[in-house]
Every structure is written in C-alpha cells, then in structure tokens.
Amino acid sequence: MITGAKHAIAFSSGTAALHGAAAAASFGPGDQVLVPAVTFVASANCALYVGAEPRLVDIDPVTRNIDGERAAAIAEEDPRVKGAVAVSFAGLPVDLTPLREARGGELILIEDASHALGGTRNGQKVGGPGGADMTVFSLHPVKAMTTGEGGIVTTEDDALADRLRTFRTHGVVRDAATGAGGPWEYDMRSLGYNYRVTDFQAALGLSQLTRLDGWIESRDAIAERYRELLDGDTRIELPPRAEPGSLHGNHIFAIRITGGATVRLAVFEALQEAGIGLQVHYIPIYRFSYYRERFGLTPEEFPESERYYSGALTLPLFPALTEPDIERVVRELDLALAGAGEPDPR
Ligand SMILES: *Cc1c(COP(=O)(O)O)cnc(C)c1O
C-alpha cells in the first residue's frame, strides 16, 4: 500500500468510506464532529449519517484548511465535541497537531484526504503512520487515481479496522457461534451496509496505482508552472505551498481573485466564454439550504470562509495539461482580469 498504512479497507465510494469512518469512530446522537466550512458536503454529511452533528469551523486564511487553533478551542470548551473530519483541502496536508493536542488527546480524528492521495506530511505519507486515527481517500474519477467509484480508509488501529470491515459488509461476522449449529454460521452484531468494491474496481485500482507517482509529479510540475507565470500579480492570490518536507497532492489549483465576488463572476464568465474549464471549490457548507435551515447558520459566523469563497476560482489541473495549455489559461486569465471592471469595495 502506497501510504504505508497497516490497514487499508476499500469502500464503494469515498462517501461510503467517510460513513464507515464516522461509524467506526462511534460518533452518534449527542456528539459533535468538527468539520471545515469549506469542503465537499460529504465531509460533513458523514456525521449526519450516524446521527451526530457536524460543527462547522471557519478556515485558516493561509492554508484554507480547518483553523486548527479555533477547532481546538471549540473542543476545549464543549464536551459534546467527540472528534473531527479534517480535510486536506486542494491536497495541502492539514496540520493535525492542534486537534491532536486538544482535550488531552481524546478526540477521534478522521482526515478526509480525498485531495491528498500521494502527498506527504513532515516526511510521512498521508494516510500512513503518524496521521489521523483514520484517513479517507476517494477514488472517484476526478481524483488523483480512480476505481470508477471507490474509496479507502487507512488506519493503524486493529479494532477500528475490524469495525470498518464489518460495517462494509452488513455488520456480519463469521468468527463466532450463534447457536445455529453448523458450518454455515455467521452472526450480525451491528448494523452495516453493502459498501464493498467489486473485483473490476480493484483491478482498475491496481493498474492505476502503478501510475500514481508519475501523475502526482505531473500535477506538481503544472502547479509550479502556474505559480511561476502568475507570481506577483496582485489581482490574484496563489494557493499555499506545502511546508518544506511535505508534498502537496495538487488535486486542484484554486486561486483567489482579490477583487471579490463581482470581479470573480466576470472572470469566470469570460474564461468560460474562452472555452476554459473552470470550477469553484467549494460553495461553503453553511450556504446550502439544508444546513442553513437545519442548524441556523449564517455566513457572518465564517468570515475567512466567506473571504476565500468570494474570490475562489479553480484553474484546470490534470496530468495531460500541456505547456501551451497552461500558457493559454494564464493569458486568458490576464485578459479576463483586465476586462473585469473595478474590485468590490471592502
Ligand atoms: C470527492 C470527495 C469526497 C467524496 O468522494 P466520493 O468518492 O465522490 O464519494 C469527499 N470529500 C472530499 C473532500 C472530496 O473531494
């Protein structure tokens, strides 16, 4: 296993893997789980699947990952907080230290590393020893490698691994007598699901694995090229680099348009017009009506997430992107910014 983890349990999707991790962590009714406000909804939904409450935390303006100090402070003052789903946004390995040290180390930490497969943190593989209690990867087609649909949970903990495997297969275990009196015996001791992967997916995953390192290298080179070409342009803010000794997964290259929402909209439309594939990662979770209405959340509670989101723009980044492609994106971006009008007053 490329992460060096003791256990790697495959699931039918990253979302199923997150559900399994939340269940294995024993999160449940009355518990709160800290989740960054800017991530894909599945990072937070997994807490709801097991009856717990995702407690959204503002992001750090530099790393764009969960604000670790703020998250630790919430955990210190609120005993309902049982753990966290810390996301390595864009592929930048999240700093787990503040959460690990909070409340005497009793929080259960899940890293959503769907963007960070192939990355390293302080010289250690994301998902390997020294990371969160459980690390979740998505193998959806847009991710660094794919199994069509799929996910993985890695862990060093034998008991968590057992729970994850049982949860994946209906809660059924074969190791114990049930009194049924025969070799066909199996027991169901907890509620599980059918979240297994197929042999076809596993075969595709094995062939993809042989190419992963090369793809991560290409992604890193493309991100570096964008940085070189865009460096010094005050109309945008570049995404943070990984710390020395760490390797960024470079799942996405998300810049921030410093002029704000009006400029971002104009730039988005102009680039779309020029045929460049763009996205915005992500609409913050508190903006979705389900979360807003259910938990009474307001954007004012998340100033850094709002600030980031108002200018967020994801440029194309995939291993097949060529040097002329990159130069064209940068040229069109420059033109779009020049034609986008005045920055929002702040
Ligand atoms: C892709 C993704 C997921 C969900 O994975 P699926 O395999 O699509 O279910 C969860 N969290 C993050 C951060 C993701 O990017």
The ligand as an SDF file (V2000), in Angstrom:
LIG
                    3D

 15 15  0  0  0  0  0  0  0  0999 V2000
  -14.5630   13.5670   -3.7430 C   0  0  0  0  0  0  0  0  0  0  0  0
  -14.6530   13.9190   -2.3290 C   0  0  0  0  0  0  0  0  0  0  0  0
  -15.4470   13.1810   -1.4250 C   0  0  0  0  0  0  0  0  0  0  0  0
  -16.4360   12.1410   -1.8400 C   0  0  0  0  0  0  0  0  0  0  0  0
  -15.9240   11.0830   -2.5210 O   0  0  0  0  0  0  0  0  0  0  0  0
  -16.8270   10.1880   -3.4840 P   0  0  0  0  0  0  0  0  0  0  0  0
  -15.8680    9.0980   -3.8480 O   0  0  0  0  0  0  0  0  0  0  0  0
  -17.2480   11.0260   -4.6420 O   0  0  0  0  0  0  0  0  0  0  0  0
  -17.9820    9.6800   -2.7120 O   0  0  0  0  0  0  0  0  0  0  0  0
  -15.3890   13.5140   -0.0770 C   0  0  0  0  0  0  0  0  0  0  0  0
  -14.6350   14.5360    0.3620 N   0  0  0  0  0  0  0  0  0  0  0  0
  -13.8960   15.2900   -0.4730 C   0  0  0  0  0  0  0  0  0  0  0  0
  -13.0870   16.4060    0.0930 C   0  0  0  0  0  0  0  0  0  0  0  0
  -13.9000   15.0130   -1.8390 C   0  0  0  0  0  0  0  0  0  0  0  0
  -13.1820   15.7920   -2.6670 O   0  0  0  0  0  0  0  0  0  0  0  0
  1  2  1  0
  2  3  1  0
  2 14  2  0
  3  4  1  0
  3 10  2  0
  4  5  1  0
  5  6  1  0
  6  7  2  0
  6  8  1  0
  6  9  1  0
 10 11  1  0
 11 12  2  0
 12 13  1  0
 12 14  1  0
 14 15  1  0
M  END
$$$$
